[in-house]
Amino acid sequence: MMTSILKQLMPAVLEHAGVWQGTYRHIDTQGNTLDFHQSQVECVFPETGPVVYVQRNQFSWDDGRVFNVAFDGIIQNNKIYWDTDTFKGYGWVASPNIFLLELERKDEPGAWFYESIVMGADKKHRARTWHWFKDGVCFKRTLCDEHLVLPSV
């Protein structure tokens, strides 16, 4: 069972299972908003097969635009590893309430982002912060505030 591997390696990541709604705000290094949109993020941890993590995102903007994307993660070197059309990299649990990711953007050569996902004490709220770097210099940040609307069953 793949979930049992995660229970051994990083049990705290399983607390992210379910559907999360919130907002994403991209800001430049001066704090100016570059983009703002609503989000729905579903995190699933399959019981069988090589995939240990599935994430389905739906983003929507006030002007009516909608973007959907899904991606899978596998275990590699005791971390969750992703390799998608737009990014590749890995994530690991840094503490019981903090999950860290290091991801290279394939769709933006030379760009990386480092993400921290901090789970609130109630396990129903989380905050995510991305720090985007290109050629070694931070050029923007993404701030996400989410709340759990549908726990995993």
Protein Blocks (a to p, Z undefined) as FASTA:
>chain_A
ZZlmmmmmmmmlmmmgccdddddddddfkopafbdcdddddddddfbdjbfbdcdddddd
fkopacddddddddeehiacdddfkbgcddddfbfkbccdddddfklghiacdddddddf
klpaccddddddeehiafbdcddddddfbdcZZ
